Amino acid sequence: MNLKIQIIILVFSFVFGGFFGVLVNLNYKLIFNSNLRIRAIGTFSLILDLSLLYFFLIKKINYATLHPYFLLVLFLGFYVGFSYSRFLRK
């Protein structure tokens, strides 16, 4: 994999992690609901949809070659997006 594709994937992973963090804050009431069924369905559907979307887009960009650095940048983007969008929980 050449350097240009790696940089594109790193930037994409960071942006997608931020997007994921914002969506977790938007769905905060659904994920942390007191009803166990609603909480399980909401969490499962959010995680499944976003992970399938991430791997589908990774497949389109670099034929689904995944490196641990991409996941580290994804988690860093999630932390940044989650931290800066806490006001959306209302």
Secondary structure, DSSP 8 states (H G I E B T S, - for coil): --HHHHHHHHHHHHHHHHHHHHHHHHTHHHHT-SSHHHHHHHHHHHHHHHHHHHHHHHHHHHTT---HHHHHHHHHHHHHHHHHTGGGG-
